[in-house]
Amino acid sequence: MNTLLIGKGDQQVHLNLKYANRHGLIAGATGTGKTVSLMSLAEGFSRQGVPVFITDVKGDISGLAMAGTPSEKLLQRAAQIGIEDYHNEANPVVLWDLAGVQGHPLRTTISEMGPTLLSRILELNDTQSGILDIVFQLADDQGLLLLDLDDLRAMLALVAEERKEVSAKYGLISAQSLAAIQRSVLGLERDGGKDFFGEPALQLEDLMRTNLQGRGIINLLAANKLILTPRLYSSFLLWLLSELFENLPEVGDPEKPKLVFFIDEAHLLFEGCPPSLLKRVEQIMRLIRSKGVGVYFCSQFPDDVPSEILGQLGNRIQHALRAYTPRDQKAVKTAAETFVPNPKLVVSEVISQLGVGEALVSMLADKGVPTMVERALIAPPRCRMGPATSEELHQVRAQSPIGGKYDHSINRESAYELLNQRRTGVATSNPTSTASDTANDGQTGQKAEEQGWFSELIFGNKRRQGLAETLSKQAARTVGSQLGKQILRGILGGILGKSSRR
């Protein structure tokens, strides 16, 4: 019971669940059966109680949620491969969508994304990335939460307003680079980033659920519109892998994985990926298996995955490749060289002759040693091999065990609100003080006018003497005349007195 039946060549080919966390690859040209192989694997993991996360780029994986239609052809193939008790059934599926339209909204916060991945989403150069680091550090120093794009814009506006002070403390910030970041944030919002950043943020345990029957929940991310913005798509995947790597405990090699992660159109994850970020992905791929997480890439060509990572993918399903162009011929050669040789097969020839539903398969056996490559018929899934209708998906979402946990956004107090409060506080205090100052000025002017009139009455002006001056002159004259009379009397009295004594 610790194996998954993949298909049958000369004998049945199984995937050992103990080595399912050693990652894998599903490759092949369009129309050769990659999607059906992915669905068959996902369904097998779910039946073994392993939760699964899949990015549904084309919208045709949603059939996992619905039971398949019985057909004689499927029954014959199941019997040919040796599948016992084959019957059609649906799988437990939870639908996710970054935009919140085709599934539960899947969000994270600006802080959780971090400046490195955010710089990649915004396509910033080294100088602009350095400024974004400063913005994050300034928010931390001031205790401001960065949850959504409004918070990020508010912090960029704060840095623009206080650019000289911030430059003096954290490093030079040019107005041109800051403006370029603001324009990039506007573009990200237009591409759907406003829906992705916010709360409630995704909790990883909600991706690692089982239902009441013990089957692993298949988490299906609607990415048919997300794929139109490759930067956001790839950065989201890198963020989610980073979150799993950083938050899950070490478990070594468990008997079965805790989560299996399928990435469709894997080439988008690596196109234009800076070397530093590619090293981060390589590190995650090397170490995340010890957290019990297996990552399976699905793409047209094996060399869509960088060689450093391709070498870590132990379980492989290679569908047909058509060697029509030099690029195709190189891909065929690369695919042939990545398998353990089988003396019964010339891989470089067989790979172009495979029919739909056939593949070259190599899985990890005991002690993690890859088996020889085999040409095999892939086991058919029990679910619908085609997309579910919008009405069916609506019903699946209504029955989701997640319920309304993520369907309604939360906008708690963060950088945007706090900085607005600061500005509003200054703005409201200024008009009040201005009004009071105006009133005080009016009162002061009125008092000055009244004092000027009274002063003019008392003290006079250049053209007119006031009451004080008039009274003082009269008093002076009065005092002067009395004093003069006293002096005169004294002088005359002295003279006359002396004369009479003589």
C-alpha positions as CSV (number, residue, x, y, z in Angstrom):
1,M,0.0,0.0,0.0
2,N,3.1,2.3,0.1
3,T,3.3,2.5,-3.6
4,L,1.5,4.2,-6.5
5,L,0.8,2.3,-9.7
6,I,2.2,4.5,-12.5
7,G,1.6,2.1,-15.5
8,K,2.9,-1.0,-17.1
9,G,5.6,-1.9,-19.5
10,D,7.1,-5.4,-19.4
11,Q,5.8,-5.3,-15.8
12,Q,4.0,-2.9,-13.5
13,V,5.8,0.3,-12.7
14,H,5.3,1.8,-9.2
15,L,6.3,4.9,-7.4
16,N,7.6,4.2,-3.9
17,L,5.9,6.7,-1.5
18,K,9.0,6.7,0.7
19,Y,10.9,8.3,-2.2
20,A,8.1,10.5,-3.5
21,N,9.7,13.5,-1.7
22,R,12.8,13.2,-4.0
23,H,10.9,15.3,-6.6
24,G,10.0,14.5,-10.1
25,L,9.5,15.5,-13.7
26,I,6.6,15.1,-16.2
27,A,7.7,16.2,-19.7
28,G,6.4,15.8,-23.2
29,A,5.1,17.7,-26.3
30,T,1.7,19.1,-26.4
31,G,-1.0,16.5,-26.7
32,T,1.0,13.5,-25.7
33,G,-0.7,13.0,-22.3
34,K,1.3,15.0,-19.8
35,T,-1.9,16.4,-18.1
36,V,-3.4,12.9,-17.7
37,S,-0.2,11.6,-16.1
38,L,-0.3,14.6,-13.7
39,M,-3.9,13.9,-12.9
40,S,-3.3,10.2,-12.4
41,L,-0.3,10.9,-10.0
42,A,-2.3,13.5,-8.1
43,E,-5.2,11.2,-7.7
44,G,-2.9,8.4,-6.5
45,F,-1.3,10.6,-3.9
46,S,-4.8,11.7,-2.6
47,R,-6.0,8.1,-2.3
48,Q,-2.9,7.4,-0.2
49,G,-3.8,10.3,2.2
50,V,-1.2,12.8,0.8
51,P,-2.4,16.4,0.3
52,V,-1.6,17.8,-3.2
53,F,-1.2,21.4,-4.6
54,I,-1.5,21.9,-8.4
55,T,-1.3,24.9,-10.6
56,D,-4.0,24.6,-13.2
57,V,-2.6,26.7,-16.1
58,K,-5.0,25.6,-18.9
59,G,-8.1,24.9,-16.8
60,D,-8.3,21.3,-17.7
61,I,-7.1,19.8,-14.4
62,S,-10.4,20.9,-12.7
63,G,-11.8,17.5,-13.8
64,L,-10.2,16.1,-10.7
65,A,-13.2,17.3,-8.8
66,M,-15.6,15.3,-10.9
67,A,-16.1,11.6,-11.5
68,G,-15.1,10.3,-14.9
69,T,-17.4,8.8,-17.5
70,P,-17.2,5.0,-17.8
71,S,-16.1,3.8,-21.2
72,E,-15.0,0.5,-22.7
73,K,-11.7,1.9,-23.7
74,L,-10.8,3.0,-20.2
75,L,-11.9,-0.4,-18.8
76,Q,-9.7,-2.2,-21.3
77,R,-6.7,-0.1,-20.4
78,A,-7.2,-0.6,-16.7
79,A,-7.5,-4.3,-17.2
80,Q,-4.4,-4.3,-19.4
81,I,-2.3,-2.5,-16.8
82,G,-3.7,-4.7,-14.0
83,I,-5.7,-2.1,-12.0
84,E,-8.0,-3.9,-9.6
85,D,-11.5,-2.6,-8.8
86,Y,-11.2,0.3,-11.3
87,H,-14.2,2.6,-11.1
88,N,-14.9,6.3,-11.7
89,E,-15.0,8.6,-8.8
90,A,-14.4,12.3,-7.9
91,N,-11.6,13.5,-5.7
92,P,-11.7,15.9,-2.7
93,V,-10.8,19.3,-4.2
94,V,-10.4,22.8,-2.8
95,L,-10.3,25.6,-5.4
96,W,-8.0,28.6,-5.1
97,D,-7.6,31.7,-7.2
98,L,-5.3,34.7,-6.6
99,A,-8.1,36.9,-7.9
100,G,-10.8,35.2,-5.8
101,V,-13.0,34.6,-8.8
102,Q,-12.7,30.9,-9.6
103,G,-11.8,29.8,-6.0
104,H,-11.0,31.0,-2.5
105,P,-8.7,34.1,-2.6
106,L,-5.1,33.1,-2.0
107,R,-3.2,36.0,-0.3
108,T,0.0,36.9,1.3
109,T,1.3,40.1,2.8
110,I,4.0,42.4,1.5
111,S,6.1,41.6,4.6
112,E,5.8,37.9,4.1
113,M,6.7,38.2,0.4
114,G,9.9,40.2,1.4
115,P,11.9,42.7,-0.6
116,T,13.9,40.1,-2.6
117,L,10.9,38.4,-4.3
118,L,9.0,41.6,-4.5
119,S,11.9,43.2,-6.4
120,R,11.7,40.3,-8.9
121,I,7.9,40.8,-9.3
122,L,8.5,44.5,-9.9
123,E,11.5,43.9,-12.2
124,L,13.7,46.3,-10.3
125,N,17.4,46.7,-11.0
126,D,20.0,46.5,-8.2
127,T,19.8,50.1,-7.2
128,Q,16.0,50.1,-7.0
129,S,16.1,46.8,-5.1
130,G,18.4,48.5,-2.6
131,I,15.9,51.3,-2.1
132,L,13.2,48.7,-1.5
133,D,15.3,47.1,1.2
134,I,15.5,50.6,2.8
135,V,11.7,50.9,2.6
136,F,11.3,47.6,4.4
137,Q,13.9,48.5,7.1
138,L,12.3,51.9,7.6
139,A,8.9,50.3,8.1
140,D,10.4,47.9,10.7
141,D,12.2,50.7,12.5
142,Q,9.0,52.7,12.8
143,G,6.8,49.8,13.7
144,L,4.6,50.0,10.5
145,L,3.0,46.9,9.1
146,L,3.3,46.3,5.4
147,L,0.3,44.2,4.5
148,D,-1.0,45.3,1.1
149,L,0.0,47.6,-1.8
150,D,-1.6,50.6,-0.2
151,D,0.9,50.2,2.7
152,L,3.8,49.9,0.2
153,R,2.7,53.0,-1.7
154,A,2.3,54.9,1.6
155,M,5.9,54.0,2.6
156,L,7.3,55.0,-0.8
157,A,5.4,58.4,-0.4
158,L,6.9,58.8,3.1
159,V,10.4,58.1,1.7
160,A,9.8,60.6,-1.1
161,E,8.7,63.3,1.4
162,E,11.6,62.7,3.8
163,R,14.2,61.6,1.2
164,K,17.1,63.7,2.5
165,E,16.6,62.5,6.1
166,V,16.2,58.9,5.1
167,S,19.2,59.1,2.7
168,A,21.3,60.5,5.5
169,K,20.4,57.5,7.8
170,Y,20.1,54.6,5.5
171,G,21.9,55.5,2.2
172,L,21.4,57.6,-0.8
173,I,18.0,57.5,-2.5
174,S,17.5,59.1,-5.8
175,A,14.2,60.6,-6.8
176,Q,14.3,58.9,-10.2
177,S,14.8,55.4,-8.8
178,L,12.0,56.0,-6.3
179,A,9.7,57.1,-9.0
180,A,10.5,54.0,-11.0
181,I,9.5,51.8,-8.1
182,Q,6.3,53.6,-7.7
183,R,5.5,53.1,-11.4
184,S,6.3,49.4,-11.1
185,V,3.9,49.1,-8.1
186,L,1.2,50.7,-10.2
187,G,1.8,48.1,-12.9
188,L,1.7,45.3,-10.4
189,E,-1.6,46.5,-9.1
190,R,-3.0,46.6,-12.6
191,D,-1.8,43.0,-13.2
192,G,-3.8,41.7,-10.2
193,G,-1.3,42.3,-7.3
194,K,-3.9,44.2,-5.4
195,D,-5.9,41.0,-4.9
196,F,-2.9,38.9,-4.0
197,F,-1.5,41.1,-1.2
198,G,-3.6,41.5,1.9
199,E,-5.3,39.6,4.7
200,P,-6.3,37.0,5.7
201,A,-3.0,35.5,4.5
202,L,-2.7,31.9,3.6
203,Q,-2.0,29.4,6.4
204,L,0.1,26.5,5.2
205,E,-1.9,24.0,7.3
206,D,-4.9,24.7,5.0
207,L,-2.9,23.2,2.1
208,M,-2.1,20.1,4.1
209,R,-5.6,18.7,4.9
210,T,-7.2,15.3,4.6
211,N,-10.9,14.7,4.4
212,L,-13.0,12.6,6.8
213,Q,-12.2,9.4,4.8
214,G,-8.5,10.1,5.1
215,R,-7.9,11.1,1.5
216,G,-5.6,14.0,0.9
217,I,-7.2,17.2,-0.3
218,I,-6.2,18.3,-3.8
219,N,-5.6,22.1,-3.8
220,L,-6.2,23.4,-7.3
221,L,-4.9,26.9,-8.1
222,A,-6.7,28.5,-11.1
223,A,-3.8,29.9,-13.1
224,N,-5.3,30.3,-16.5
225,K,-5.4,34.1,-16.1
226,L,-2.4,34.3,-13.7
227,I,-0.2,32.8,-16.4
228,L,-0.7,36.0,-18.4
229,T,1.4,37.7,-15.8
230,P,4.4,35.4,-15.7
231,R,6.3,37.5,-13.1
232,L,3.5,37.2,-10.6
233,Y,3.0,33.5,-11.3
234,S,6.6,32.6,-10.9
235,S,7.1,34.8,-7.9
236,F,4.1,33.3,-6.2
237,L,5.4,29.8,-6.7
238,L,8.8,30.8,-5.3
239,W,7.2,32.4,-2.3
240,L,5.1,29.4,-1.6
241,L,8.1,27.0,-1.8
242,S,10.1,29.4,0.4
243,E,7.2,29.5,3.0
244,L,7.1,25.7,3.0
245,F,10.8,25.4,3.4
246,E,11.1,28.0,6.2
247,N,8.1,26.9,8.2
248,L,7.8,23.1,8.1
249,P,9.8,21.1,10.6
250,E,12.5,18.6,9.6
251,V,11.1,15.1,9.2
252,G,13.9,13.4,7.2
253,D,12.5,10.7,4.8
254,P,8.9,9.9,6.0
255,E,7.0,6.9,4.9
256,K,5.0,9.2,2.6
257,P,5.2,12.9,1.8
258,K,3.4,15.5,3.8
259,L,2.6,17.4,0.7
260,V,3.2,17.0,-3.1
261,F,3.6,20.1,-5.2
262,F,2.9,20.1,-8.9
263,I,4.1,23.0,-11.0
264,D,2.7,23.2,-14.5
265,E,4.5,25.2,-17.3
266,A,7.6,25.0,-15.2
267,H,9.7,27.0,-17.7
268,L,7.9,30.2,-16.5
269,L,9.5,29.7,-13.1
270,F,13.0,30.0,-14.5
271,E,12.7,32.4,-17.4
272,G,14.6,35.6,-16.6
273,C,15.4,34.3,-13.1
274,P,18.4,36.1,-11.7
275,P,21.4,33.9,-10.6
276,S,20.9,34.7,-6.9
277,L,17.3,33.7,-7.0
278,L,18.1,30.6,-9.0
279,K,20.5,29.6,-6.3
280,R,17.7,30.1,-3.8
281,V,15.4,27.7,-5.7
282,E,18.2,25.2,-6.0
283,Q,18.8,25.4,-2.3
284,I,15.1,24.9,-1.6
285,M,14.9,21.9,-3.9
286,R,17.9,20.3,-2.1
287,L,16.5,20.8,1.4
288,I,12.7,20.9,1.2
289,R,12.6,17.1,0.7
290,S,13.7,16.7,4.3
291,K,10.5,18.7,5.2
292,G,8.4,16.0,3.6
293,V,7.6,18.0,0.5
294,G,7.9,16.6,-3.0
295,V,8.0,19.0,-6.0
296,Y,7.1,17.7,-9.5
297,F,7.7,19.9,-12.5
298,C,5.5,19.6,-15.6
299,S,6.9,21.1,-18.9
300,Q,7.3,20.3,-22.6
301,F,11.1,19.8,-22.5
302,P,13.4,18.5,-19.8
303,D,15.9,21.3,-20.4
304,D,13.2,23.8,-19.4
305,V,14.4,23.1,-15.9
306,P,18.0,24.2,-15.1
307,S,20.5,21.4,-15.0
308,E,21.3,22.1,-11.3
309,I,17.7,21.3,-10.4
310,L,17.0,18.7,-13.1
311,G,19.7,16.5,-11.5
312,Q,17.6,16.4,-8.3
313,L,14.4,15.1,-9.9
314,G,14.5,11.4,-9.2
315,N,11.1,10.2,-10.5
316,R,10.5,10.8,-14.2
317,I,7.8,10.4,-16.7
318,Q,8.8,11.4,-20.2
319,H,6.1,11.5,-22.9
320,A,6.8,11.8,-26.6
321,L,9.0,14.5,-28.1
322,R,8.9,15.3,-31.8
323,A,12.3,16.0,-33.3
324,Y,11.2,18.5,-35.9
325,T,13.6,21.3,-35.2
326,P,17.1,21.6,-33.9
327,R,15.7,22.7,-30.5
328,D,13.5,19.5,-30.5
329,Q,16.5,17.3,-31.4
330,K,18.5,18.8,-28.6
331,A,15.7,18.2,-26.2
332,V,15.4,14.5,-27.3
333,K,19.1,14.0,-26.7
334,T,18.9,15.7,-23.2
335,A,15.9,13.5,-22.3
336,A,17.7,10.3,-23.4
337,E,20.8,11.1,-21.4
338,T,18.9,11.7,-18.2
339,F,17.6,8.1,-17.9
340,V,19.3,5.0,-16.6
341,P,20.0,3.0,-19.9
342,N,17.9,0.0,-20.7
343,P,19.6,-2.5,-23.0
344,K,16.2,-3.3,-24.5
345,L,15.5,0.3,-25.5
346,V,17.2,2.9,-27.7
347,V,15.7,5.9,-25.8
348,S,16.6,8.5,-28.4
349,E,14.6,6.6,-31.0
350,V,11.7,5.4,-28.8
351,I,11.0,8.8,-27.4
352,S,9.8,10.0,-30.8
353,Q,7.7,6.9,-31.3
354,L,5.6,7.0,-28.2
355,G,1.8,7.2,-28.6
356,V,-0.6,9.2,-26.6
357,G,-0.8,7.8,-23.1
358,E,2.6,6.1,-23.4
359,A,5.7,7.3,-21.7
360,L,9.3,6.4,-20.7
361,V,9.3,5.9,-17.0
362,S,12.0,5.7,-14.3
363,M,11.3,5.8,-10.6
364,L,13.4,5.6,-7.5
365,A,13.6,2.1,-6.0
366,D,15.1,0.8,-2.8
367,K,17.8,3.0,-1.3
368,G,16.8,5.8,-3.7
369,V,18.4,4.2,-6.7
370,P,16.6,5.0,-10.0
371,T,15.3,2.1,-12.0
372,M,16.1,1.4,-15.6
373,V,13.9,3.3,-18.0
374,E,10.8,1.4,-19.3
375,R,8.3,2.1,-22.0
376,A,4.9,2.0,-20.2
377,L,1.2,2.6,-20.6
378,I,0.2,5.2,-18.1
379,A,-2.6,4.3,-15.7
380,P,-5.8,6.2,-16.4
381,P,-7.3,8.4,-13.6
382,R,-10.7,7.7,-12.2
383,C,-11.8,11.3,-12.4
384,R,-13.0,13.2,-15.5
385,M,-10.2,13.8,-18.1
386,G,-11.4,17.2,-19.0
387,P,-12.4,20.5,-17.3
388,A,-15.4,20.9,-15.0
389,T,-18.1,23.3,-15.9
390,S,-18.5,26.7,-14.1
391,E,-21.6,25.4,-12.3
392,E,-19.9,22.3,-11.1
393,L,-16.9,24.4,-9.8
394,H,-19.3,26.7,-8.0
395,Q,-20.8,23.6,-6.3
396,V,-17.3,22.4,-5.3
397,R,-16.5,25.7,-3.8
398,A,-19.7,25.8,-1.9
399,Q,-18.8,22.5,-0.3
400,S,-15.3,23.5,0.5
401,P,-14.0,22.6,4.1
402,I,-12.2,26.0,4.1
403,G,-15.7,27.7,4.2
404,G,-15.6,31.4,4.4
405,K,-12.2,31.7,6.1
406,Y,-10.6,33.4,3.1
407,D,-13.5,34.7,1.1
408,H,-13.8,38.1,2.9
409,S,-10.7,40.4,3.1
410,I,-9.6,42.1,6.3
411,N,-8.1,45.5,6.3
412,R,-6.6,46.1,9.7
413,E,-4.6,49.2,10.8
414,S,-1.2,49.2,9.1
415,A,1.3,51.6,7.4
416,Y,-1.3,53.2,5.1
417,E,-3.8,54.0,7.9
418,L,-1.1,55.1,10.4
419,L,0.7,57.4,8.0
420,N,-2.7,58.9,6.9
421,Q,-3.5,59.5,10.6
422,R,-0.2,61.4,11.0
423,R,-0.9,63.6,7.9
424,T,-4.5,64.1,8.9
425,G,-3.5,65.1,12.4
426,V,-1.1,67.7,11.1
427,A,-3.7,68.9,8.6
428,T,-6.5,69.3,11.1
429,S,-4.3,71.0,13.7
430,N,-3.1,73.5,11.2
431,P,-6.5,74.9,10.1
432,T,-7.5,75.2,13.7
433,S,-4.4,77.1,14.6
434,T,-4.7,79.2,11.5
435,A,-8.3,80.1,12.4
436,S,-7.4,80.9,16.0
437,D,-4.4,82.9,14.8
438,T,-6.7,84.8,12.4
439,A,-9.1,85.5,15.2
440,N,-6.3,86.5,17.5
441,D,-4.9,88.8,14.8
442,G,-8.3,90.4,14.4
443,Q,-8.7,90.9,18.1
444,T,-5.2,92.3,18.3
445,G,-5.9,94.6,15.3
446,Q,-9.1,95.8,17.0
447,K,-7.2,96.4,20.2
448,A,-4.4,98.1,18.4
449,E,-7.0,100.3,16.6
450,E,-8.7,101.2,19.9
451,Q,-5.4,101.8,21.6
452,G,-4.2,104.0,18.8
453,W,-7.3,106.2,19.0
454,F,-7.1,106.4,22.8
455,S,-3.3,107.1,22.6
456,E,-3.9,109.8,20.0
457,L,-6.5,111.4,22.3
458,I,-4.2,111.3,25.3
459,F,-0.8,111.8,23.8
460,G,-1.6,113.4,20.4
461,N,0.3,113.0,17.2
462,K,2.6,115.1,15.0
463,R,-0.1,117.5,14.0
464,R,-2.1,117.7,17.2
465,Q,-1.2,117.8,20.9
466,G,-3.0,115.5,23.3
467,L,-4.7,116.0,26.6
468,A,-1.6,114.9,28.5
469,E,0.6,117.4,26.8
470,T,-1.9,120.3,27.2
471,L,-2.3,119.6,30.9
472,S,1.4,119.2,31.5
473,K,2.1,122.6,29.9
474,Q,-0.6,124.3,31.9
475,A,0.7,122.6,35.0
476,A,4.2,123.7,34.1
477,R,3.1,127.2,33.5
478,T,1.1,127.3,36.8
479,V,3.9,125.8,38.7
480,G,6.4,128.1,37.0
481,S,4.4,131.2,37.8
482,Q,3.9,130.3,41.5
483,L,7.5,129.3,41.9
484,G,8.6,132.5,40.2
485,K,6.4,134.5,42.5
486,Q,7.9,132.7,45.5
487,I,11.5,133.3,44.3
488,L,10.7,136.9,43.5
489,R,9.2,137.4,46.9
490,G,12.2,135.8,48.6
491,I,14.7,138.0,46.7
492,L,12.8,141.2,47.3
493,G,12.2,140.4,50.9
494,G,15.9,139.8,51.5
495,I,16.8,143.1,50.0
496,L,14.2,145.1,51.8
497,G,14.8,143.4,55.0
498,K,18.4,144.2,55.0
499,S,17.6,147.8,54.1
500,S,15.2,148.2,57.0
501,R,17.7,146.7,59.5
502,R,20.2,149.1,58.5
